[in-house]
Amino acid sequence: MLSDAAQQDVRAAYLVSQRQRFKTEINRLTNGDMLALLKAKSAAGEAAENLAFLMTYVYAWHWLQQNIHRDYQREVLAVFGKGEQAFLMDMLLEGESAAGFIDAYIDHWQAYDGPAQLQQQQLLQLLAQQGERQALREYIESVWASLQLFDKSFAAGYKDLAKQEKDRYADMLGEDDRARLALVDRLPDTQPLGRFNKLGLIPAMGCPQTCRHCMFIFRPLMKNTGDPTALYQMVDELTSSVLFTGGDLTKQLDHFYAAIGSMKNINTFAILLNGDFADNRDVTRSVLEKMAAAIRRRPLTWPKAKVMLQISFDEFHQEVVVDRKGNLTERIPVTKIANIVEAAPKFGDEIQLCLLHKQGHLNFSMELFEKGVFARLARELGRRGYQLQITSTAPSARLKRNPQNPGTPAPLIKDATFVLTKYPDVPLMFTSSTIDAYGRANMMELHEAVNERDLLQQVLDGNGAGDESFDKDLMFWFNGWATLFSAVHVCLGNVFEDGMETIRRRQLKDPLSNALNGFDLRLLDYYREKRDDLDAIIEKSTSPHHLFHTITEDSALRLYMTQRLIEADHSQPA
């Protein structure tokens, strides 16, 4: 149960975030995006200039219906209800339909008798061209329809995306994948088998949350091994660092504790959790105590180990949403994250806490720690008597574009260290990354978060990706699948059936994995040989990782690309 102060924070966070989203939409559309959209993708023709302002607010009406609960629309728009555009806010709120909004807009400017306004001139020119009011409204509706915006609800869109994901998992290690791996197995072994910087372990795929940025929608039911000890033993020989992942692993924590107690050579046990387990202080302390106890029980002759407890924490995981009854709730309450931050310093010898954050407009200044979700965390900790202090920050290696001011790339805060002043010698970590348009994020607009489209263009221009790569280190699922870190659909076999040595050899010599690793532009050519939608895919891609992930999601294409890579490599002079 949230305190009154925490509940007030939740309400304020909802209103502030939705107002910011609305303002961002209006600003980008009136600053040229709607005009460009009309010229590129609509039936507006020469009327695009006259339609752009009106269409911005037709868009706004639809956006409100899809994104803001009816009970809160008036409160969200209240701060915009003054000045020259106040009448538009009234129309947005009073319009029962898009047609109703358009009618009200036409009526307003027909009756207007004040100083000259460009919007009135544009409307009257459109009216003169169409002849009469109803014809103009129908024309505006037809132009809007030609844009094909908001033609699918989030629920319908997620359902379609989930089906695509389900089909991909059903095809995993199917006929095409088996044929592809047979080609790989026939290639000569030219490199010695080595160790890995890290390996992943996936006990299960699942999460009860529905965060709108999440890359996964459908989570496959896995026929897991009843005892992962054999898998632990194999992985233990190959690396000193493992990551447990797969969504929300709260129900799989016993596997994590067992791994800590059995994997002798591992010194970093990372686990990604969403923090939903931290229902209260007692539960939180109990979970962290079990992690710490597992570390302390390791024999003294084993390498010293530590848990890297990674907790998702950002404007998406802690987003305030409206439930069916109109109540405001957080997806994962900030109070739960506060429980974890409060408890973690007590286990500083065994556990390193790291908050994982998705980059947004606040990352471009110290406002990152003064507003938004981090400020909510600081206030909650303050109510408990703690003071949070930022001790260091570090920028991203590359300049990036602020989604609210994308004209010029700028420095961005990527990492930070902070402490609770009560525990000044126990640093807590914060790191951030971009969102790629996988899964639910496919239905987010490009401007809603920081992306890597500049890096994508750099790669497409043939200038490489610098230090960035498509991560081909291995993740081992408890059902035996061995997939790539950056692409769970690229499967190199089943470790229980094929054996670890075969999987390792495939990972070294697989032409497709290696081409992905270096963002090999030949893959784009091979994709284009089979499909005609590459330009559309590039237009929607948020990074080189996203692009190369997308073009390899079909098993038949993975097989074809592997064949073409082998042919190309064999045609090279010795």
Secondary structure, DSSP 8 states (H G I E B T S, - for coil): ---HHHHHHHHHHHHHHHHHHHHHHHHHIIIIIHHHHHHHHSS-GGGHHHHHHHHHHHHHHHHHHHHS-HHHHHHHHGGG-SSTTHHHHHHHHH-SSHHHHHHHHHHHHHH--SS--HHHHHHHHHHHHH-SHHHHHHHHHHHHHHHT-S-S-HHHHHHHHHHHHHHHHHTTTSHHHHHHHHHHHHS---S-----S-EEEES--B-S---TT-S-S--------S-THHHHHHHHTT-SEEEE-SB--GGGHHHHHHHHHH-TT--EEEEEE-STT-SSHHHHHHHHHHHHHHHHTS-TTS---EEEEEEE-STTTT-EEE-TTS-EEESS-HHHHHHHHHHGGGGTTTEEEEEEEE--GGGGSGGGGTSHHHHHHHHHHHHTT--EEEEEEEE-SS-EEETTEEEEEE--EEEEEEEETTSTTS-EEEEEE---S-GGGGGS-GGGS---HHHHHHHHTT---TT------EEEETTSEEEETTEEEEEEEEHHHH-HHHHHHHHHH-HHHHHHHTT-THHHHHHHHH-S-HHHHHHH--SHHHHHHHTT-SHHHHHHHHHHHHHHHHTS--
